[in-house]
Amino acid sequence: MGSRIAAHLANCGIPCYLLDLVPTELTSEEKKKGLDMASPLVRNRVAQIGLQAALKAKPAAFFLEEKSSHVTVGNFEDHLGRVGEADWVIEAVAEDLEIKRNLLGRIVALRRPGTVVSTNSSGLSVERMASEFPPEFRRHWLGTHFFNPPRYLHLLEVISGPDTLPEVVQAVSEFADLRLGKGVIRAKDTPGFIANRIGTFAICHILRLMQEEGLQVEEVDALTGPLIGWPRSATFGMLDLIGLDTVAAVTRHLRSSLPQDESREVFTLPEFLEKMLAQGLLGAKTGGGFYKQLRQPSGATEKLVLDLQTLEYRPRQKTPLHELEKWIGVESGERIFQLAQSEDSAGRFIWKALSRILLYTARRAPEIADSIADVDQAMRWGFGWELGPFELWDALGLEHSVRRMEREGSAIPDNISRMLSAGRRRFYEPLDGTHRYFDFSRERYQPVEARPGILLLRGGPHTPPVIRQSAEASLRDLGDGAACVEFHSKANSIGPDTVAIIHSGLQELGKNFDALVIANQGKDFCAGANMALLLQMIEAENWQAIDQMVRRFQQTMLAIKYATKPVVVAPFRFTLGGGCEVVLAAVRVQAAAETYMGLVETGVGLVPAGGGAKEMLLRATDPLPERAELIHAVREVCEIIGYAKVSGSAEEARQMRFLQEGDSITMNPDRLLADAKQTALEMAHAGYHPAEIGPRTDIRVVGENGLAELKVAIHNARRGGWITDHDAMVTARLAEILCGGRITGPATVSEQYLLDLEREAFLSLCGEPNTQARMKSMLATGKPLRN
């Protein structure tokens, strides 16, 4: 965790020292190099191994590899004095109270007065850890519990000690929010705090239930992943990611620290997990846990699963739970409700799992958190649940589910019984535009606290009013002269209705607003074009309608680019295909740090048709001198689009030219919309004028000579087995666009000329059977077909 926290600080541009133990003996490799125990390479080895592990981590711990330059490695013996230079010292050593106290005792003597010191403990008492240290230290002491991996999990639990200054808690919370991009929750100083208390119970309960029901690892993961709104890693993938040793330490600590907990026995590790610990099968950190990647001689990898009876790895089996496929695409609350009512094996498992978790959470909530809203937020941010426990209970139907629990012999917590007796049937309810939660202590509804600087399109204290709406998108008034086009179709895909709302937004911008933001607050910014609709049109051979749809999208993208008032796009997470083209058209982008952007159309046998290829060509060639050789830049663009490359972060998207130097990055995704609005209005108030008044006619292209060179590269890639025949054909059509068609020699062309090439290639490829097969496969499985 220490190296991963350091990596995330480095992502945010914060220089830090990463210190660890001094090794007690040389490795064989160090002996071969002639090193001794006094060598810095040896003494800093443990911290260096941590840094290297962060650099190799999957998913990546760093936005970019070069960000690691912000991290300086060292050791506790030679470099602990550096805490005297630090503004914040984060302790992340072994989860043992005495080990932590011993290190903190040394830090007390070295830190400057006023320096903040915090523990990353996942559940040890913050008060007990520092109880023997001086008052000045305790006033600047607190818990800051990051979740693994820190880059991706939004939650930071902040835990005060009894002497911690309020201003210290506030300063750390604001820094974590604004600079580190964290969702900060204040947790009570109880074992496991909030998320680990509930999350560990959920894991232990599911492990027990799995054994009772006789299920296999892959079956449990099929039932406890996206199906119920939990992450794709599900139960066992998550355990591998966290590390079984860490999970074991947290579980044992909770069991020993909770003598009064009525469910204490649940916090017991199953026998198979104890055996895995003994054999060093700890998960991703050791190369194998419940899952293991096996590399084939061909270079491909196969994911194996652990047989819990033999502790041997075997190929994964397709689960017999075929009925689960019908729930793909159903809204999460409705999906979970229907699943829990089902009498099949999947429904029975899900009900048994969730009902016990909900009952435990209701009993523990007053003990661990200030409100049920904090509990729900902690589980969404820390464990990646789509719905927190109390939100999930609302989806199941509180009264109905409690009656079922009673019939099954479950004891209902007093706070739930009192709530129902008072006629309260939901944990959350809206009132006069505010979002309210039921407060157990006051036994009445309270407003969910609005976080300053957060702008919500839905569910906030002031929902921006709708100006125009369709099934796919809405146009909203954000106030202060800013309008917003919000996508809300399935996967936020772009169809004719979305394009129509963007067009309406541009019209309103011209007449009634100072700036326009294109944004949404779904799971991902945009999965691309509405492929299902496109495939229907292809199968109906409605080529004229497809042509008109593409032309309309192209003209709308040009209208965004040349709007006389600023248009700012706010992408986040997956921003693919047509969604990426919307970003490329914008005069300014305010991107979330976690933005995975790419023109991925070749994966379904198509090419970008909304100006994406054109814009990437401009970004690659415009900075080059007038007489420069363009072919290398064109080849780079062809590779990025042809191989459907997707950025691993907004920083990498900038390197790939999906973002430009003037574009901004927001660390905290919750603040993205507010930041985009502010950027757009600042541009408007500064007297914005577009750099160009209309489509360009001076775009340099390399012509047939350059096209011939690219086709040789495509041919070689095909001969080398890197691409299929259909890939080669699609990439050749892309190369024609980027080279300006079959123009003889270098020339200049217009934007409309390149858009026509895009549209013609797109329509032609739509008619290819292999393209149609790829589209059908993607819609059915969500995975690209290599045909």
C-alpha positions in Angstrom: 0.0 0.0 0.0 2.8 2.4 0.7 4.2 2.2 -2.8 0.7 2.5 -4.3 -0.1 5.6 -2.2 3.3 7.1 -3.2 2.4 6.4 -6.9 -0.9 8.2 -6.5 0.7 11.2 -4.9 3.2 11.2 -7.8 0.2 11.1 -10.2 -0.9 14.3 -8.6 2.5 15.9 -9.1 3.4 15.7 -5.4 7.0 14.8 -4.6 7.4 12.2 -1.9 9.8 9.9 -0.2 9.0 6.1 -0.1 10.9 4.6 2.9 11.0 0.9 4.0 13.0 -1.6 6.0 16.7 -2.3 5.5 17.2 -5.9 4.3 19.0 -8.3 6.7 21.0 -10.2 4.0 22.2 -10.0 0.5 20.4 -11.6 -2.4 22.3 -13.9 -4.7 22.0 -11.3 -7.5 23.5 -8.7 -5.2 26.4 -11.0 -4.3 27.1 -11.6 -8.0 27.4 -7.8 -8.4 29.9 -7.5 -5.6 27.5 -5.4 -3.4 27.7 -5.4 0.4 25.2 -4.5 3.1 26.5 -0.9 3.1 25.5 -0.3 -0.5 22.6 2.1 -1.0 21.2 -0.3 -3.7 21.0 -3.0 -1.0 19.8 -0.8 1.8 17.0 0.8 -0.3 16.1 -2.5 -2.0 12.8 -3.1 -0.2 11.4 0.4 -1.1 12.8 0.0 -4.7 11.0 -3.3 -5.1 7.8 -1.6 -3.9 8.3 1.2 -6.5 9.0 -1.4 -9.3 5.9 -3.3 -8.3 3.9 -0.1 -8.6 5.4 0.5 -12.1 4.5 -3.0 -13.2 1.1 -3.1 -11.5 -2.0 -4.1 -13.5 -4.2 -2.0 -13.4 -1.4 0.6 -13.7 -0.6 2.5 -10.5 0.9 5.5 -12.4 -0.9 7.7 -15.0 2.4 7.6 -16.9 5.7 5.8 -16.1 7.5 9.1 -16.0 5.4 10.2 -13.0 7.5 7.8 -10.9 10.3 10.4 -11.0 8.3 12.2 -8.2 9.1 9.3 -5.9 12.4 9.0 -4.1 13.2 5.7 -2.4 15.0 5.2 0.9 15.0 3.3 4.1 14.1 3.8 7.8 17.7 3.7 9.1 19.4 6.2 6.7 16.6 8.4 5.6 13.9 8.7 8.3 15.2 12.1 9.1 13.5 13.3 5.9 10.2 13.3 7.8 11.6 16.6 9.1 11.2 18.0 5.5 7.7 16.7 5.0 4.3 18.4 5.4 2.5 15.1 5.7 3.8 11.8 6.9 1.8 8.7 6.0 2.5 5.5 7.9 1.6 2.3 6.0 3.6 -0.5 7.7 2.4 -3.9 8.8 -1.1 -4.0 10.4 0.4 -4.5 13.9 -0.2 -2.0 16.7 3.3 -2.4 18.3 5.1 -2.2 15.0 3.3 1.0 14.1 3.9 2.5 17.6 7.6 1.8 17.4 7.9 3.5 14.0 5.7 6.5 15.1 7.8 6.9 18.3 10.9 7.5 16.1 8.9 9.9 13.9 7.8 11.9 16.9 11.5 12.9 17.6 12.2 13.9 14.0 9.1 15.7 12.7 8.7 19.4 12.7 6.0 20.8 15.0 2.8 21.2 13.0 3.6 18.4 10.5 0.6 16.2 10.0 1.1 12.4 10.6 -1.5 9.9 9.7 -1.9 6.1 9.7 -3.2 4.1 6.7 -4.4 1.4 9.1 -7.4 -0.5 7.8 -9.0 -0.8 11.2 -6.7 -0.4 14.2 -7.6 2.2 16.8 -6.3 5.6 15.9 -6.6 6.7 19.5 -4.7 3.8 21.0 -1.9 4.0 18.4 -0.9 7.5 19.6 -2.1 7.6 23.1 1.4 7.7 24.6 2.8 10.4 22.4 3.1 14.2 23.2 0.0 16.4 23.0 1.3 18.4 20.1 1.8 15.2 18.1 -1.7 14.0 18.9 -3.2 17.3 17.8 -1.8 16.7 14.3 -2.5 13.0 14.3 -5.3 11.2 12.5 -6.3 8.1 10.4 -6.3 8.3 6.6 -7.4 5.0 5.3 -6.8 4.7 1.5 -8.3 1.8 -0.4 -6.4 -0.5 -2.7 -5.6 0.3 -5.4 -5.5 4.0 -4.2 -5.5 5.4 -7.8 -8.8 3.8 -8.7 -10.8 3.5 -5.5 -12.3 6.8 -4.6 -12.8 6.4 -0.9 -10.5 8.0 1.8 -11.8 7.4 5.3 -10.6 10.1 7.7 -10.6 9.2 11.4 -10.0 11.7 14.1 -8.3 11.0 17.4 -9.7 12.5 20.6 -7.2 15.3 20.4 -7.0 15.9 16.7 -7.5 19.6 15.8 -10.6 20.2 13.7 -8.6 22.4 11.4 -6.1 19.5 10.7 -9.0 17.2 9.8 -10.4 19.9 7.5 -7.1 20.7 5.9 -6.3 17.0 5.2 -9.9 16.4 3.9 -9.8 19.4 1.5 -6.3 18.4 0.2 -7.4 14.8 -0.3 -10.5 16.0 -2.2 -9.0 18.7 -4.4 -5.5 17.5 -5.0 -5.8 13.7 -4.6 -9.3 13.4 -6.1 -10.6 11.5 -3.1 -14.1 11.1 -1.8 -13.6 11.8 1.8 -15.8 10.2 4.5 -15.4 10.9 8.2 -15.5 7.5 10.0 -15.7 6.8 13.7 -12.7 5.2 15.4 -14.2 1.7 15.6 -12.6 -1.6 14.3 -12.6 -1.7 10.6 -14.1 1.8 10.4 -17.0 1.9 7.9 -16.2 0.2 4.6 -14.0 -2.6 5.9 -16.4 -3.5 8.7 -19.3 -4.0 6.3 -17.2 -5.2 3.3 -15.3 -7.8 5.4 -18.5 -9.1 6.8 -19.9 -9.3 3.3 -16.9 -11.3 2.1 -16.8 -13.7 5.0 -20.6 -14.3 4.8 -20.3 -15.0 1.0 -17.5 -17.5 1.6 -19.6 -19.3 4.1 -22.6 -19.3 1.9 -20.6 -20.6 -1.0 -19.6 -23.6 1.0 -23.2 -24.2 2.2 -24.5 -24.1 -1.4 -21.6 -26.1 -2.9 -20.6 -23.5 -5.5 -17.4 -23.0 -7.3 -15.2 -19.9 -7.4 -16.3 -18.8 -10.9 -20.0 -19.4 -10.0 -19.8 -17.1 -7.0 -18.0 -14.5 -9.1 -20.8 -14.7 -11.7 -23.3 -14.0 -9.0 -21.5 -11.3 -7.0 -20.1 -9.0 -9.7 -21.9 -6.6 -12.1 -25.1 -8.7 -11.8 -25.8 -7.2 -8.3 -24.0 -3.9 -9.0 -20.6 -5.0 -7.6 -17.3 -4.6 -9.5 -16.3 -6.9 -12.3 -13.6 -8.4 -10.1 -16.5 -9.7 -8.0 -15.6 -11.6 -4.8 -12.5 -13.7 -5.6 -11.0 -11.3 -8.1 -11.2 -8.6 -5.5 -9.6 -10.8 -2.8 -6.7 -11.5 -5.3 -6.4 -7.7 -5.9 -6.4 -6.8 -2.2 -4.2 -9.7 -1.2 -5.3 -12.7 0.9 -2.8 -11.8 3.7 -4.3 -8.3 4.0 -7.8 -9.7 4.1 -6.8 -12.3 6.7 -5.2 -9.7 8.9 -8.3 -7.4 8.7 -10.6 -10.4 9.4 -8.6 -11.6 12.4 -8.4 -8.1 13.8 -12.1 -7.7 13.5 -12.8 -11.0 15.2 -10.5 -10.2 18.1 -11.7 -6.6 18.5 -15.4 -7.3 18.5 -16.3 -9.4 21.5 -19.8 -7.9 21.7 -20.6 -8.2 18.0 -23.5 -10.6 17.6 -22.1 -11.8 14.3 -18.5 -12.2 15.5 -18.4 -15.8 14.4 -18.8 -14.7 10.7 -15.3 -13.2 10.9 -13.6 -16.6 10.7 -11.4 -17.6 7.8 -12.5 -20.8 6.0 -10.1 -23.7 6.0 -9.3 -23.4 2.3 -8.2 -19.8 2.7 -5.9 -20.8 5.7 -4.3 -23.4 3.4 -3.8 -20.8 0.7 -2.1 -18.5 3.1 0.2 -21.4 4.2 1.2 -22.1 0.6 1.8 -18.4 -0.2 -1.1 -18.2 -2.6 -1.8 -14.5 -1.8 -3.3 -13.2 -5.0 -1.9 -10.8 -7.6 1.1 -9.9 -5.4 2.4 -13.5 -5.6 1.2 -14.2 -9.1 -1.6 -16.5 -8.1 -4.5 -16.6 -5.6 -8.0 -17.7 -6.6 -7.0 -16.9 -10.2 -3.7 -17.3 -12.1 -2.6 -16.1 -15.5 -0.9 -18.9 -17.5 1.2 -17.7 -20.5 0.9 -20.0 -23.5 3.9 -20.7 -25.9 2.2 -18.5 -28.4 2.4 -15.6 -26.0 -1.3 -15.5 -25.2 -2.5 -15.9 -21.6 -5.1 -18.1 -20.1 -6.8 -17.3 -16.8 -6.9 -20.4 -14.6 -9.0 -20.8 -11.4 -8.1 -22.5 -8.2 -10.0 -25.7 -7.3 -10.7 -25.2 -3.6 -10.7 -29.0 -2.9 -7.3 -29.8 -4.4 -5.7 -26.3 -4.4 -4.6 -27.0 -7.9 -5.3 -24.6 -10.8 -7.7 -25.7 -13.6 -9.3 -24.0 -16.6 -12.3 -21.9 -15.8 -15.6 -23.6 -16.4 -18.6 -21.8 -18.1 -21.1 -21.4 -15.3 -24.4 -23.2 -15.7 -26.2 -20.0 -14.7 -27.3 -19.1 -18.3 -30.4 -17.4 -17.0 -28.3 -14.5 -15.8 -27.8 -13.2 -19.4 -31.3 -11.9 -19.6 -30.5 -9.3 -16.9 -27.8 -7.6 -19.0 -28.8 -4.0 -19.5 -31.6 -3.9 -16.9 -31.3 -0.9 -14.5 -29.5 -2.0 -11.3 -32.2 -1.4 -8.8 -34.9 -3.2 -10.8 -32.4 -6.0 -11.7 -31.5 -6.7 -8.1 -35.2 -6.6 -7.0 -36.2 -9.1 -9.7 -33.2 -11.4 -9.0 -33.9 -11.5 -5.3 -37.5 -12.5 -5.9 -36.4 -15.3 -8.3 -36.9 -18.9 -7.0 -34.0 -20.3 -9.1 -30.5 -21.1 -7.7 -29.1 -17.7 -8.6 -32.0 -15.8 -6.9 -31.8 -17.9 -3.7 -28.1 -17.3 -3.4 -28.4 -13.6 -4.0 -31.2 -13.2 -1.5 -29.4 -15.1 1.2 -26.2 -13.1 0.6 -27.8 -9.6 0.5 -30.4 -10.1 3.2 -27.8 -11.0 5.8 -25.5 -8.2 4.8 -28.3 -5.6 5.0 -29.4 -6.8 8.5 -25.8 -6.6 9.7 -25.3 -3.1 8.2 -28.5 -1.8 9.9 -27.3 -3.0 13.3 -23.8 -1.5 12.9 -24.5 1.8 11.1 -25.0 4.0 14.2 -21.8 2.6 15.7 -19.5 3.1 12.8 -20.8 6.3 11.0 -22.6 9.5 11.4 -25.4 8.6 8.9 -26.6 5.9 6.6 -25.7 8.2 3.8 -22.0 8.0 4.8 -22.3 4.2 5.0 -23.7 4.0 1.5 -21.1 6.4 0.1 -18.3 4.5 1.7 -19.4 1.2 0.1 -19.8 2.8 -3.3 -16.5 4.5 -3.2 -14.4 1.9 -1.2 -15.8 -1.3 -2.6 -17.2 -0.1 -6.0 -20.8 -1.0 -5.3 -23.4 0.7 -7.6 -25.8 0.9 -4.6 -24.9 1.3 -1.0 -26.6 -1.1 1.5 -29.5 1.2 2.4 -30.0 2.2 -1.3 -30.0 -1.5 -2.1 -32.6 -2.1 0.6 -34.8 0.6 -0.9 -34.5 -1.2 -4.3 -35.6 -4.5 -2.7 -38.5 -2.8 -0.9 -37.9 -2.3 2.8 -41.3 -3.4 4.2 -41.7 -6.3 1.8 -38.1 -7.6 2.4 -38.4 -7.3 6.2 -41.6 -9.3 6.2 -39.8 -12.0 4.2 -36.8 -11.9 6.7 -39.2 -12.4 9.6 -40.9 -15.4 7.9 -37.4 -16.9 7.5 -36.7 -16.4 11.2 -34.2 -13.5 11.0 -34.1 -11.0 13.9 -34.9 -7.5 12.7 -32.8 -4.7 14.2 -34.6 -2.4 16.6 -33.9 0.7 14.5 -35.6 -0.9 11.5 -38.6 -2.0 13.5 -39.0 1.5 14.9 -38.7 3.0 11.5 -41.4 0.8 10.1 -43.7 1.4 13.1 -43.4 5.1 12.5 -44.7 4.6 8.9 -41.4 5.1 7.2 -41.1 2.8 4.2 -37.9 4.1 2.5 -34.4 5.1 3.7 -34.2 7.8 1.1 -36.9 10.1 -0.2 -36.9 13.4 -2.2 -38.7 16.5 -0.8 -38.9 19.9 -2.6 -35.9 19.1 -4.8 -33.7 17.9 -1.9 -32.4 14.4 -1.3 -33.1 13.2 2.2 -32.1 10.1 4.3 -33.6 8.6 7.4 -31.6 9.5 10.5 -31.8 6.6 13.0 -30.8 8.8 16.0 -33.4 11.5 15.3 -35.9 9.1 13.8 -36.8 11.5 11.0 -35.5 12.4 7.5 -32.5 14.8 7.2 -31.1 16.4 4.0 -28.1 14.7 2.5 -25.3 17.2 3.1 -24.4 19.1 -0.1 -20.7 19.1 -0.7 -19.4 22.6 -1.7 -18.2 22.8 -5.3 -20.1 19.7 -6.5 -22.7 20.2 -9.2 -25.1 17.3 -9.8 -27.4 16.9 -12.8 -29.7 14.6 -10.8 -30.4 14.0 -7.1 -28.7 17.1 -5.8 -30.2 19.9 -3.7 -30.9 22.0 -6.9 -31.5 19.9 -10.0 -30.7 21.9 -13.1 -34.0 22.5 -15.0 -34.6 20.7 -18.3 -34.9 22.9 -21.4 -35.4 20.1 -23.9 -35.3 16.3 -23.5 -35.4 13.1 -25.4 -35.0 9.4 -24.5 -31.2 9.7 -25.2 -30.2 13.2 -24.0 -31.3 16.3 -22.2 -30.5 20.0 -22.5 -30.3 21.6 -19.0 -29.7 25.1 -17.7 -26.8 25.0 -15.3 -27.3 28.6 -14.3 -25.0 31.6 -14.6 -25.3 31.6 -18.4 -24.2 28.0 -18.9 -26.2 25.3 -20.6 -25.4 21.5 -20.5 -26.1 18.7 -23.0 -26.4 15.5 -20.9 -26.2 12.1 -22.4 -28.4 9.4 -20.7 -29.0 6.6 -23.2 -27.9 3.1 -22.6 -24.1 3.2 -22.1 -24.5 6.9 -23.1 -24.2 5.8 -26.8 -24.9 8.4 -29.5 -27.9 8.1 -31.7 -30.0 10.5 -33.7 -31.8 11.9 -30.6 -28.5 12.7 -29.0 -27.3 14.5 -32.0 -30.5 16.4 -32.2 -30.2 17.6 -28.6 -26.6 18.7 -29.2 -27.8 20.6 -32.2 -30.6 22.2 -30.0 -27.9 23.1 -27.4 -25.8 24.9 -30.0 -28.9 26.8 -31.1 -29.7 27.8 -27.5 -26.1 28.8 -27.0 -26.3 31.1 -29.9 -29.4 32.8 -28.6 -29.7 32.5 -24.8 -26.4 31.3 -23.2 -22.8 32.3 -22.8 -21.3 28.8 -22.8 -22.2 25.2 -23.4 -21.0 22.1 -21.6 -21.4 18.6 -22.9 -21.3 16.2 -20.0 -23.1 13.5 -18.0 -22.7 11.7 -14.7 -23.2 8.1 -15.8 -20.9 5.2 -15.4 -18.9 6.2 -18.5 -18.9 9.3 -20.7 -19.8 7.5 -23.9 -19.5 4.0 -25.4 -19.6 5.3 -28.9 -22.4 5.3 -31.6 -25.6 3.4 -31.1 -24.4 0.2 -32.7 -27.7 -1.7 -32.3 -29.6 1.0 -34.3 -26.8 1.1 -37.0 -27.0 -2.7 -37.4 -30.8 -2.6 -37.7 -30.4 -0.1 -40.5 -27.7 -2.2 -42.2 -29.8 -5.3 -42.1 -32.7 -3.3 -43.6 -30.3 -2.1 -46.3 -31.4 1.5 -45.5 -28.2 3.0 -46.9 -29.7 6.4 -47.5 -30.7 6.8 -43.9 -27.2 5.7 -42.7 -25.7 8.3 -45.1 -28.0 11.0 -43.8 -27.3 10.0 -40.1 -23.5 10.2 -40.7 -23.8 13.5 -42.5 -25.8 15.0 -39.7 -23.3 13.8 -37.1 -20.4 15.3 -39.1 -22.1 18.6 -39.5 -22.9 18.7 -35.7 -19.3 18.1 -34.9 -18.2 20.9 -37.2 -20.8 23.1 -35.5 -19.3 22.3 -32.1 -15.8 23.1 -33.4 -16.8 26.5 -35.0 -19.4 27.7 -32.5 -19.1 31.4 -31.8 -19.3 30.8 -28.1 -17.2 28.3 -26.1 -18.2 24.6 -26.0 -16.4 22.6 -23.3 -16.7 18.7 -23.2 -16.2 16.9 -19.9 -15.2 13.3 -20.6 -14.5 10.6 -18.0 -13.8 6.9 -17.9 -14.6 5.2 -21.2 -14.9 7.8 -23.9 -14.9 5.8 -27.1 -15.7 6.1 -30.8 -18.3 8.8 -31.4 -17.8 10.0 -27.8 -14.2 10.5 -28.5 -15.1 12.5 -31.7 -17.3 14.8 -29.6 -14.2 15.5 -27.5 -12.0 16.0 -30.5 -14.5 18.6 -31.9 -14.5 20.7 -28.8 -12.5 23.9 -28.4 -11.7 23.0 -24.9 -11.8 19.8 -22.8 -12.1 19.4 -19.0 -11.3 15.7 -18.6 -11.4 13.5 -15.5 -8.0 12.1 -14.6 -9.4 8.6 -15.2 -10.4 9.1 -18.9 -9.9 6.1 -21.2 -10.2 7.6 -24.7 -9.9 6.1 -28.1 -11.2 5.8 -31.6 -12.0 2.1 -31.5 -14.2 1.7 -34.6 -11.8 -0.7 -36.3 -12.6 -3.2 -33.6 -16.0 -3.6 -35.2 -14.7 -3.3 -38.7 -15.5 0.4 -39.3 -13.6 3.7 -39.4 -14.3 6.9 -37.6 -17.0 8.8 -39.5 -17.6 11.9 -37.4 -14.4 13.7 -38.1 -12.2 11.7 -35.7 -9.6 10.7 -38.3 -9.6 14.2 -39.7 -9.0 15.8 -36.3 -6.2 13.4 -35.3 -4.5 14.1 -38.6 -4.7 17.8 -38.0 -3.3 17.4 -34.5 -0.4 15.4 -35.8 0.5 17.5 -38.9 -0.4 21.1 -38.0 2.6 21.6 -35.6 5.1 20.4 -38.2 6.9 22.9 -40.4 5.5 23.7 -43.8 7.9 21.6 -45.8 8.3 18.8 -43.2 7.9 15.1 -44.0 4.4 14.2 -42.9 4.4 10.5 -43.4 5.8 9.6 -39.9 3.0 11.6 -38.2 0.4 10.1 -40.5 1.7 6.6 -39.8 1.5 7.2 -36.0 -2.2 8.3 -36.3 -2.9 5.3 -38.5 -1.5 3.0 -35.8 -3.4 4.7 -32.9 -6.7 4.4 -34.8 -6.0 1.2 -36.7 -5.1 -0.7 -33.5 -8.0 0.9 -31.6 -5.6 2.2 -28.9 -7.2 3.5 -25.8 -5.5 5.8 -23.3 -4.9 4.5 -19.8 -5.5 8.0 -18.3 -6.1 11.6 -19.3 -2.4 12.2 -19.1 -1.8 9.5 -21.6 -4.7 10.8 -23.7 -2.7 14.0 -24.0 0.3 12.2 -25.1 -1.8 10.4 -27.8 -3.2 13.8 -28.9 -6.8 13.0 -27.9 -6.3 15.9 -25.5 -4.4 19.1 -26.3 -2.1 21.3 -24.2 -4.8 23.8 -23.4 -7.1 21.1 -22.1 -7.5 20.7 -18.3 -7.6 17.6 -16.0 -9.8 17.3 -12.9 -8.5 14.9 -10.2 -11.8 14.5 -8.4 -14.5 13.1 -10.8 -17.2 14.5 -8.5 -16.0 18.0 -9.4 -15.7 17.5 -13.1 -19.0 19.1 -14.1 -18.5 22.1 -11.9 -14.9 22.6 -13.2 -16.2 22.3 -16.9 -18.8 24.9 -16.2 -16.3 27.2 -14.7 -13.9 26.7 -17.6 -16.6 27.5 -20.1 -17.8 30.6 -18.4 -14.2 31.9 -17.9 -13.6 31.6 -21.6 -16.9 33.4 -22.3 -16.2 36.2 -19.9 -12.7 36.6 -21.4 -14.2 37.5 -24.7 -14.0 34.2 -26.5 -13.6 34.1 -30.3 -13.0 30.9 -32.3 -9.6 30.6 -33.9 -11.2 29.8 -37.2 -14.5 31.2 -38.5 -15.3 28.1 -40.6 -14.1 24.8 -42.0 -10.5 24.8 -43.2 -9.3 24.3 -46.7 -5.5 24.1 -46.1 -5.0 20.6 -44.7 -1.8 19.0 -45.9 -2.0 15.4 -47.0 0.7 13.1 -48.4 -1.3 11.5 -51.3 -0.7 8.3 -53.1 3.0 8.0 -52.3 2.4 8.1 -48.6 -0.6 5.7 -49.0 1.7 3.2 -50.7 4.1 3.3 -47.8 1.3 2.7 -45.3 -0.1 -0.2 -47.3 3.3 -1.8 -47.2 3.3 -1.5 -43.4 -0.3 -3.0 -43.3 0.8 -5.9 -45.6 3.8 -6.6 -43.3 1.5 -6.6 -40.2 -0.7 -9.1 -41.9 2.2 -11.4 -42.9 3.5 -11.2 -39.3 0.1 -12.4 -38.0 -0.6 -9.2 -36.1 -3.8 -8.5 -37.9 -6.4 -10.4 -39.9 -7.4 -10.0 -43.5 -10.4 -8.0 -42.5 -8.2 -5.8 -40.2 -6.0 -5.2 -43.2 -8.8 -4.1 -45.4 -10.3 -1.8 -42.7 -6.9 -0.2 -41.9 -6.3 0.3 -45.7 -9.5 2.3 -45.9 -8.4 4.3 -42.8 -5.0 5.0 -44.5 -6.8 6.3 -47.6 -8.6 8.9 -45.4 -5.4 10.0 -43.6 -3.4 10.3 -46.8 -6.1 12.3 -48.6 -7.3 9.6 -50.9 -5.7 8.9 -54.2 -4.3 12.4 -54.8 -1.0 12.3 -56.7 1.7 13.7 -54.6 1.5 16.0 -51.5 -1.5 18.4 -51.7 -3.9 20.5 -49.6 -7.5 19.6 -49.1 -10.5 20.8 -47.1 -12.1 19.5 -44.0 -15.2 18.6 -45.9 -13.1 16.6 -48.4 -11.8 14.5 -45.5 -15.2 14.1 -44.0 -16.5 12.8 -47.3 -13.7 10.2 -47.4 -14.6 9.2 -43.8 -18.3 8.8 -44.7 -17.7 6.9 -47.9 -15.3 4.4 -46.2 -17.8 4.0 -43.3 -20.7 3.2 -45.6 -18.6 0.8 -47.7 -17.5 -1.1 -44.6 -21.0 -1.3 -43.3 -21.8 -3.5 -46.2 -19.1 -6.0 -45.4 -20.3 -9.3 -43.9 -17.2 -9.5 -41.7 -18.0 -6.1 -40.3 -21.6 -7.0 -39.6 -20.3 -10.2 -37.8 -18.1 -8.1 -35.6 -20.9 -5.7 -34.7 -23.2 -8.6 -33.8 -20.5 -10.2 -31.7 -19.8 -6.9 -29.8 -23.5 -6.4 -29.1 -23.9 -10.0 -27.9 -20.7 -10.4 -25.8 -19.2 -7.0 -25.4 -15.9 -8.4 -26.8 -14.3 -7.8 -30.2 -14.4 -10.6 -32.8 -11.1 -11.3 -34.6 -12.4 -12.5 -38.0 
